[in-house]
C-alpha cells in the first residue's frame, strides 16, 4: 500500500515525493517518510486526492489504509459528475520517465548502500565517493584527493563549507493538511475517531456545528508523532451527530477542514417482565427464593423492593442479576420478613412492576417441643398416680381387732360345760351378717377408687392408655391381695 501511495503521488505531480539535493538526503526522506505538497503542481489537485496519498505514505504501518479501505476512499468512489475534466500537465512526467530510462536513479540506490555501509566505496567506471555523515562546523575545510598509478599521478581538491542550520522560525510555512477529516456514519454506542495530519506545527481549534467542542472523558484529542492528531468520541449518542470542524493556525496563517458525523439511533424496546416472581408461604427458618426473566433494549435495570424501599444485599438477603435475569433470596426467614414485595424493571423505553407477597407462619417443630408437656401433664395429675393409696387403705383396715372377734367368741366354749349342745355353739358369731358387713364395706371402699379410676381412664387419649392400663392392672392385683388378706 506504500507503493500505491508513491505511484499516486508521482501520477498527480510528476515528481519524486522524496527527492532532495543529495542522495543521502533522499535516503533520509524515504526512511522518515518526509514529503510535502508545497510544489505548485498540487495547487489544482483535490483535497480528496491529497488525503488518499497521505493515508498510504504513512511511516507507521498500522496507520496506513488497507486495500479495502483504499477502494472505499471518497477519491475513488466520487460520482462521475463530480470528477473534474481538467487535464494534468504531463511535462514533468516525461522528464521523470527520461531520468528513469537513463538509469540516473541508480545513483540513489548506490547512495543507499554507501549510507548503510559508510566511508568510501568504489563503483563501476572509476567513480569514488567520500561520505561524511552528520557534518558539523568542524568539517568546514578544503579536501583533496590524489590518484596514482604506474604512469603517474593526478590530484584535485574541493572546498566544503558548512552553513549553520537556519532557525525553524525562518522556515515556518502556513499549515497544510496532509490528511483531512472524513465523514463517519455509526450506530449509537459505538466509538469513532476523526484523524488528521497537518504540517507547520499549528495550534488546533475544534468545533461542532460552529460551537467550540467541549472535551471530557468521552471526547478527547490525542497527538501522535509530529503531525498526526486523532479526535476520539466514545459511546456516541444521537446528539453527537453534527458537523465537526478543525482549524490549524500558526504564525504564517491558518487552514481548516470539516466532516459530518451521523449517529444512528438504536431502536429501544420497553422493559418487560417475562417471568414474574410468585408469592410464597413458608415456615420460620426456611429459605425464600424469587426469580424473574426480563426483556428490553437497552437491557433494563432490575430492582427488588419491600414495602416501597429498595432491598439492599446483606448477610441474609442475596441478589444475583445478569443482563436479562435476576434472583432474590432470603435465608432463614423470620416473621419480620413478612410483607409485600415489588419487582421493578426500567430502561429508556419504559418500566414495569410486579407485586408479590411473603407470608411466614410459626414453625411446627417449635409447637411439637411445647406439646409433650401438655400431653404428659394429665398423666402426672391423673388419679392413677394416687391409685396405690386406695390399694394400701385395706392395710389400715387390718389393724382393727374386731375382725378376729368371731374367733374369740368360740373361746368361751369348753369341754367342761355340762351342756355341750347349748344354743351358744349353734349360733356362730363369725358367720352372722353383722361381722361380714364391716369386711364387705371395706372391700367396696377399696374397689370404688379403682372403678372410678377406670372410668376416668376411658376418657384419656390413646397415647396415655397403655401406661395407665399397666398401672391399673398393678393396682387391681394389689387390691385383690389386700382383699384376700382382709377376708
C-alpha positions as CSV (number, residue, x, y, z in Angstrom):
1,X,0.0,0.0,0.0
2,X,3.0,2.3,0.5
3,X,3.9,1.8,-3.2
4,X,0.4,2.6,-4.3
5,X,0.7,5.9,-2.4
6,X,4.0,6.8,-4.0
7,X,2.7,5.9,-7.5
8,X,-0.4,8.1,-7.0
9,X,1.9,11.0,-5.8
10,X,4.0,10.6,-9.0
11,X,1.0,10.4,-11.3
12,X,-0.6,13.5,-9.7
13,X,2.6,15.7,-9.8
14,X,5.3,14.1,-12.0
15,X,7.7,14.4,-9.0
16,X,9.5,12.0,-6.8
17,X,8.0,12.6,-3.3
18,X,11.3,12.1,-1.5
19,X,13.7,13.9,-3.9
20,X,16.4,16.1,-2.4
21,X,19.6,17.9,-3.3
22,X,21.8,14.9,-2.3
23,X,21.5,11.2,-2.4
24,X,21.9,11.0,1.4
25,X,19.1,13.4,2.0
26,X,16.8,11.5,-0.4
27,X,17.5,8.3,1.6
28,X,16.8,10.1,4.8
29,X,13.5,11.4,3.4
30,X,12.5,7.8,2.5
31,X,13.4,6.4,5.9
32,X,11.4,9.1,7.8
33,X,8.6,9.3,5.2
34,X,9.3,13.0,4.8
35,X,7.5,14.6,1.8
36,X,5.3,17.6,1.2
37,X,2.7,19.1,-1.1
38,X,4.3,22.5,-1.4
39,X,5.0,22.3,-5.1
40,X,2.8,24.4,-7.4
41,X,1.7,21.2,-9.2
42,X,-0.5,20.4,-6.2
43,X,-2.5,23.6,-6.3
44,X,-5.0,22.1,-8.7
45,X,-5.2,18.7,-7.0
46,X,-8.3,18.0,-5.0
47,X,-8.2,17.6,-1.2
48,X,-9.5,14.0,-1.5
49,X,-6.6,13.1,-3.8
50,X,-4.1,14.5,-1.3
51,X,-5.8,12.7,1.6
52,X,-5.7,9.4,-0.4
53,X,-1.9,9.6,-1.0
54,X,-1.2,10.8,2.6
55,X,-3.1,7.9,4.2
56,X,-0.9,5.5,2.2
57,X,2.5,7.1,2.6
58,X,2.5,6.8,6.3
59,X,5.6,5.6,8.1
60,X,3.6,3.6,10.7
61,X,2.1,0.5,9.0
62,X,-0.9,0.4,11.5
63,X,-2.0,3.9,10.3
64,X,-2.0,3.1,6.6
65,X,-5.2,2.2,4.7
66,X,-5.8,-1.4,3.8
67,X,-6.7,-2.3,0.2
68,X,-10.4,-2.4,1.1
69,X,-10.2,1.0,2.8
70,X,-8.4,2.5,-0.2
71,X,-11.1,1.2,-2.6
72,X,-13.8,2.7,-0.4
73,X,-12.0,6.1,-0.2
74,X,-14.1,9.1,-1.3
75,X,-11.5,10.0,-4.0
76,X,-12.1,6.7,-5.8
77,X,-15.8,6.5,-5.1
78,X,-16.7,10.0,-6.2
79,X,-19.6,10.1,-8.7
80,X,-18.6,10.7,-12.3
81,X,-20.4,14.0,-12.5
82,X,-18.3,15.4,-9.7
83,X,-14.9,14.5,-11.3
84,X,-13.1,17.4,-12.8
85,X,-12.4,17.4,-16.6
86,X,-9.2,19.4,-16.3
87,X,-6.2,17.6,-17.7
88,X,-3.0,17.2,-15.7
89,X,0.1,18.7,-17.5
90,X,2.5,15.8,-18.4
91,X,5.7,17.7,-18.9
92,X,7.1,16.7,-15.5
93,X,6.0,13.1,-16.1
94,X,8.1,12.9,-19.3
95,X,11.2,14.3,-17.6
96,X,10.8,11.8,-14.7
97,X,10.5,9.0,-17.2
98,X,13.6,10.0,-19.1
99,X,15.5,10.1,-15.9
100,X,14.5,6.5,-15.2
101,X,15.4,5.4,-18.7
102,X,18.9,6.9,-18.3
103,X,19.2,5.0,-15.1
104,X,20.1,8.1,-13.2
105,X,18.0,6.7,-10.4
106,X,20.8,4.2,-9.8
107,X,22.8,6.9,-8.0
108,X,20.1,6.9,-5.4
109,X,20.4,3.1,-4.9
110,X,24.2,3.3,-4.7
111,X,23.9,6.2,-2.3
112,X,21.7,4.0,0.0
113,X,24.3,1.2,0.0
114,X,27.0,3.7,0.9
115,X,24.9,5.2,3.7
116,X,24.3,1.8,5.2
117,X,28.0,0.8,4.9
118,X,29.6,4.2,5.5
119,X,33.1,5.6,4.4
120,X,34.4,5.4,0.9
121,X,33.2,3.0,-1.7
122,X,34.2,2.4,-5.3
123,X,31.8,2.0,-8.1
124,X,31.9,1.0,-11.8
125,X,33.5,3.4,-14.3
126,X,36.1,4.6,-11.7
127,X,33.6,6.6,-9.6
128,X,34.7,7.1,-6.0
129,X,32.9,8.9,-3.2
130,X,33.8,10.3,0.2
131,X,30.8,10.3,2.5
132,X,30.7,12.4,5.7
133,X,27.7,11.7,7.9
134,X,26.2,14.4,10.1
135,X,28.5,17.2,9.2
136,X,29.4,19.7,11.8
137,X,31.1,23.1,11.7
138,X,34.5,21.5,12.3
139,X,34.1,19.7,9.0
140,X,34.3,23.0,7.1
141,X,37.7,22.7,5.2
142,X,39.4,22.1,1.8
143,X,39.6,18.4,0.8
144,X,42.0,17.0,-1.8
145,X,42.4,13.5,-3.4
146,X,45.4,12.1,-5.2
147,X,45.2,9.2,-7.7
148,X,48.4,7.4,-8.6
149,X,49.3,4.5,-10.9
150,X,52.4,3.3,-12.7
151,X,52.1,6.0,-15.3
152,X,51.9,8.9,-12.9
153,X,49.5,10.7,-10.6
154,X,46.9,13.3,-10.5
155,X,45.0,15.3,-7.9
156,X,42.0,17.5,-7.3
157,X,40.6,19.4,-4.4
158,X,37.3,20.8,-3.3
159,X,36.0,23.0,-0.5
160,X,33.4,22.0,2.0
161,X,31.5,24.9,3.5
162,X,29.3,24.1,6.5
163,X,26.4,26.6,6.8
164,X,24.7,26.9,10.2
165,X,21.2,25.4,10.2
166,X,18.6,28.1,9.8
167,X,16.2,28.6,12.7
168,X,12.8,26.9,12.4
169,X,11.1,30.2,12.6
170,X,12.7,31.2,9.3
171,X,11.1,28.2,7.6
172,X,7.7,28.5,9.0
173,X,5.0,27.7,6.4
174,X,1.3,28.1,6.5
175,X,-0.4,25.0,8.0
176,X,-1.3,22.4,5.3
177,X,-3.5,19.4,5.8
178,X,-1.9,16.2,4.6
179,X,-4.9,14.2,5.8
180,X,-8.3,15.8,6.2
181,X,-11.3,14.8,8.3
182,X,-13.6,12.2,6.7
183,X,-17.3,11.7,7.1
184,X,-18.4,8.9,9.5
185,X,-21.7,7.0,10.0
186,X,-22.1,4.9,13.1
187,X,-24.6,3.4,15.4
188,X,-25.5,4.6,18.9
189,X,-23.0,3.4,21.5
190,X,-20.0,2.9,19.1
191,X,-16.7,4.7,19.4
192,X,-15.4,6.8,16.5
193,X,-12.2,8.7,15.7
194,X,-11.5,11.6,13.4
195,X,-7.9,11.6,12.0
196,X,-5.9,14.4,10.5
197,X,-2.3,15.1,9.5
198,X,-1.3,18.8,9.4
199,X,2.1,20.4,8.8
200,X,3.5,23.6,10.3
201,X,3.2,22.7,14.0
202,X,0.0,24.6,14.4
203,X,-2.4,25.1,17.3
204,X,-5.8,23.4,16.7
205,X,-9.3,24.6,17.3
206,X,-12.1,22.0,17.2
207,X,-15.8,23.0,16.7
208,X,-19.1,21.2,16.4
209,X,-21.9,23.0,14.5
210,X,-20.0,26.2,14.8
211,X,-19.6,26.0,18.6
212,X,-16.3,25.2,20.4
213,X,-16.2,21.5,21.2
214,X,-16.5,20.6,24.9
215,X,-13.9,18.0,25.8
216,X,-14.3,15.4,28.6
217,X,-14.0,11.7,29.4
218,X,-15.9,10.8,26.2
219,X,-14.4,13.4,23.9
220,X,-10.6,13.9,23.7
221,X,-7.8,14.7,21.3
222,X,-4.6,12.5,21.1
223,X,-1.4,13.8,19.4
224,X,0.7,11.1,17.9
225,X,4.0,11.7,16.1
226,X,4.9,15.1,14.7
227,X,1.8,16.0,12.7
228,X,-0.8,13.2,13.5
229,X,-3.9,14.1,15.5
230,X,-6.9,12.0,16.5
231,X,-10.3,13.1,17.9
232,X,-11.9,10.3,19.9
233,X,-15.7,10.3,20.6
234,X,-16.6,7.4,22.8
235,X,-20.0,5.8,23.4
236,X,-21.7,8.0,20.7
237,X,-25.2,9.3,21.2
238,X,-27.6,10.7,18.6
239,X,-26.9,14.2,19.9
240,X,-23.3,13.8,18.9
241,X,-24.3,14.0,15.3
242,X,-23.3,17.2,13.5
243,X,-20.5,18.9,11.5
244,X,-17.1,18.8,13.1
245,X,-14.5,21.4,12.0
246,X,-10.8,21.8,12.9
247,X,-8.8,24.9,12.3
248,X,-5.0,24.8,12.3
249,X,-3.2,28.1,12.9
250,X,0.5,29.2,13.2
251,X,2.4,32.4,12.6
252,X,2.2,32.0,8.8
253,X,-1.5,31.6,8.6
254,X,-4.3,29.0,9.1
255,X,-6.2,26.2,7.3
256,X,-9.3,24.2,8.2
257,X,-11.3,21.2,7.2
258,X,-14.6,19.6,8.3
259,X,-16.6,16.4,8.2
260,X,-20.0,15.1,9.2
261,X,-20.8,12.6,11.9
262,X,-24.1,10.7,11.7
263,X,-25.1,8.6,14.7
264,X,-28.0,6.2,14.0
265,X,-30.3,5.9,17.0
266,X,-30.7,2.3,18.2
267,X,-34.4,1.4,18.4
268,X,-35.5,0.9,22.1
269,X,-37.7,-1.9,23.4
270,X,-39.6,-1.0,26.6
271,X,-38.6,-3.0,29.7
272,X,-40.9,-6.0,30.2
273,X,-41.1,-8.8,32.8
274,X,-41.3,-12.2,31.1
275,X,-41.4,-14.4,34.2
276,X,-42.9,-12.9,37.4
277,X,-41.9,-13.9,40.9
278,X,-44.6,-15.9,42.8
279,X,-45.9,-15.3,46.3
280,X,-44.7,-17.7,49.0
281,X,-45.9,-19.0,52.3
282,X,-43.1,-20.5,54.4
283,X,-42.3,-21.6,58.0
284,X,-39.7,-19.7,60.0
285,X,-36.2,-20.8,59.3
286,X,-36.8,-21.8,55.7
287,X,-35.2,-20.1,52.6
288,X,-37.4,-17.9,50.3
289,X,-36.3,-17.6,46.7
290,X,-37.8,-15.4,44.0
291,X,-36.7,-15.3,40.3
292,X,-37.6,-13.3,37.2
293,X,-36.8,-13.1,33.5
294,X,-36.9,-9.7,31.8
295,X,-36.5,-8.2,28.3
296,X,-35.9,-4.8,26.8
297,X,-33.4,-2.8,24.7
298,X,-31.3,-1.4,26.0
299,X,-31.0,-4.0,28.8
300,X,-33.2,-2.8,31.7
301,X,-32.1,-2.2,35.3
302,X,-33.6,-4.6,37.9
303,X,-34.6,-3.6,41.4
304,X,-36.2,-5.5,44.3
305,X,-38.3,-3.5,46.8
306,X,-40.0,-4.3,50.1
307,X,-42.8,-2.0,51.2
308,X,-41.6,0.6,48.7
309,X,-37.9,0.6,49.8
310,X,-35.1,-0.9,47.8
311,X,-33.8,-4.1,49.3
312,X,-30.0,-3.9,49.8
313,X,-27.8,-7.1,49.8
314,X,-27.0,-8.3,53.4
315,X,-26.0,-11.5,55.3
316,X,-29.5,-12.9,54.7
317,X,-30.5,-11.1,51.6
318,X,-28.8,-12.2,48.4
319,X,-29.4,-10.7,44.9
320,X,-27.8,-12.1,41.8
321,X,-28.6,-10.3,38.5
322,X,-27.5,-10.8,34.8
323,X,-28.4,-8.8,31.8
324,X,-31.9,-10.3,31.5
325,X,-32.4,-12.4,34.7
326,X,-32.3,-11.8,38.4
327,X,-32.8,-13.9,41.6
328,X,-33.6,-12.6,45.1
329,X,-33.1,-15.0,48.1
330,X,-33.8,-14.6,51.8
331,X,-32.1,-17.2,54.0
332,X,-33.6,-18.3,57.4
333,X,-36.8,-16.2,57.1
334,X,-38.2,-14.5,60.1
335,X,-41.5,-13.0,61.0
336,X,-40.1,-9.6,60.2
337,X,-39.5,-10.6,56.6
338,X,-43.3,-11.0,56.0
339,X,-44.9,-8.4,53.8
340,X,-45.4,-7.1,50.3
341,X,-42.6,-7.0,47.8
342,X,-42.2,-5.4,44.3
343,X,-40.0,-6.2,41.3
344,X,-39.1,-3.1,39.2
345,X,-37.5,-3.2,35.8
346,X,-36.8,0.0,33.9
347,X,-35.0,1.3,30.8
348,X,-35.2,4.3,28.4
349,X,-38.3,2.8,26.7
350,X,-40.3,2.4,29.9
351,X,-40.8,0.5,33.1
352,X,-42.9,-2.4,34.6
353,X,-43.6,-3.6,38.1
354,X,-44.7,-7.0,39.5
355,X,-46.0,-7.4,43.1
356,X,-45.8,-10.5,45.3
357,X,-46.1,-11.3,49.0
358,X,-44.1,-13.4,51.5
359,X,-46.1,-15.0,54.4
360,X,-44.4,-16.5,57.4
361,X,-46.0,-19.0,59.8
362,X,-44.6,-20.3,63.0
363,X,-42.5,-23.5,62.7
364,X,-44.3,-26.8,63.5
365,X,-41.2,-28.1,65.1
366,X,-41.5,-25.4,67.9
367,X,-45.1,-26.5,68.6
368,X,-44.0,-30.1,68.9
369,X,-41.4,-29.2,71.5
370,X,-44.1,-27.5,73.7
371,X,-46.8,-30.1,73.1
372,X,-45.3,-33.1,75.1
373,X,-45.6,-31.3,78.5
374,X,-49.3,-30.7,77.8
375,X,-49.8,-34.4,76.9
376,X,-47.9,-35.8,79.9
377,X,-49.2,-33.3,82.5
378,X,-52.6,-35.0,82.8
379,X,-50.8,-38.3,83.4
380,X,-48.9,-36.8,86.3
381,X,-52.1,-35.4,87.8
382,X,-54.4,-38.3,86.9
383,X,-55.8,-40.5,89.7
384,X,-53.5,-43.3,88.5
385,X,-50.7,-41.6,90.4
386,X,-52.8,-41.8,93.6
387,X,-54.3,-45.2,92.8
388,X,-51.9,-47.1,95.1
389,X,-53.3,-45.1,98.1
390,X,-56.7,-46.8,97.9
391,X,-54.9,-50.1,97.4
392,X,-53.0,-49.6,100.6
393,X,-56.0,-48.4,102.6
394,X,-57.2,-52.0,103.4
395,X,-53.9,-52.5,105.2
396,X,-55.1,-49.9,107.7
397,X,-58.3,-51.9,107.9
398,X,-56.3,-54.9,109.1
399,X,-55.3,-53.1,112.3
400,X,-58.7,-53.3,114.0
401,X,-59.1,-56.4,116.2
402,X,-62.9,-56.7,115.7
403,X,-62.2,-58.6,112.6
404,X,-60.9,-61.5,114.7
405,X,-63.7,-61.2,117.3
406,X,-65.6,-64.2,115.9
407,X,-62.7,-66.5,116.8
408,X,-62.7,-65.1,120.3
409,X,-66.4,-65.9,120.6
410,X,-65.6,-69.6,120.3
411,X,-63.0,-69.4,123.1
412,X,-65.6,-69.4,126.0
413,X,-66.9,-72.8,124.9
414,X,-65.0,-75.5,126.8
415,X,-65.5,-79.3,127.1
416,X,-66.2,-78.9,130.8
417,X,-69.5,-77.4,130.1
418,X,-72.4,-79.5,131.4
419,X,-74.5,-78.8,128.4
420,X,-72.3,-79.3,125.2
421,X,-75.4,-78.9,123.0
422,X,-76.2,-75.5,124.3
423,X,-77.6,-73.0,121.8
424,X,-74.5,-70.9,122.1
425,X,-72.4,-73.1,119.7
426,X,-75.3,-73.2,117.2
427,X,-75.2,-69.6,116.5
428,X,-71.7,-68.9,115.5
429,X,-71.0,-65.3,115.5
430,X,-68.4,-65.2,112.8
431,X,-71.0,-66.2,110.2
432,X,-73.5,-63.7,111.3
433,X,-74.2,-60.9,108.9
434,X,-73.0,-58.4,111.5
435,X,-69.3,-59.2,111.3
436,X,-69.5,-59.6,107.5
437,X,-70.8,-56.1,107.0
438,X,-67.5,-54.3,108.0
439,X,-65.4,-56.6,105.8
440,X,-67.8,-56.1,102.8
441,X,-67.9,-52.3,103.3
442,X,-64.1,-52.2,103.5
443,X,-63.8,-54.2,100.2
444,X,-66.2,-52.0,98.5
445,X,-64.3,-48.9,99.7
446,X,-61.1,-50.4,98.3
447,X,-62.6,-51.2,94.9
448,X,-64.6,-48.0,94.5
449,X,-61.4,-45.9,93.8
450,X,-60.3,-48.4,91.2
451,X,-63.7,-48.3,89.5
452,X,-63.6,-44.5,89.4
453,X,-60.0,-44.6,88.1
454,X,-61.2,-47.0,85.2
455,X,-64.0,-44.6,84.4
456,X,-61.6,-41.7,84.2
457,X,-59.1,-43.7,82.1
458,X,-61.7,-44.4,79.5
459,X,-61.7,-40.6,78.7
460,X,-57.9,-40.4,78.3
461,X,-56.2,-40.3,74.9
462,X,-54.8,-43.4,73.2
463,X,-51.2,-42.3,73.9
464,X,-51.9,-42.5,77.7
465,X,-54.0,-45.7,77.7
466,X,-51.0,-48.1,77.6
467,X,-49.1,-46.8,80.6
468,X,-52.4,-46.1,82.5
469,X,-53.7,-49.6,81.9
470,X,-50.5,-51.1,83.2
471,X,-50.6,-49.1,86.4
472,X,-54.3,-50.0,86.8
473,X,-53.6,-53.7,86.4
474,X,-50.9,-53.5,89.0
475,X,-53.3,-51.6,91.3
476,X,-56.0,-54.2,90.9
477,X,-53.7,-57.0,91.7
478,X,-52.5,-55.3,94.8
479,X,-56.1,-54.6,95.8
480,X,-57.1,-58.2,95.4
481,X,-54.2,-59.3,97.5
482,X,-55.4,-56.9,100.2
483,X,-59.0,-58.1,99.9
484,X,-57.9,-61.7,100.4
485,X,-55.9,-60.6,103.5
486,X,-58.9,-58.8,104.8
487,X,-61.2,-61.8,104.3
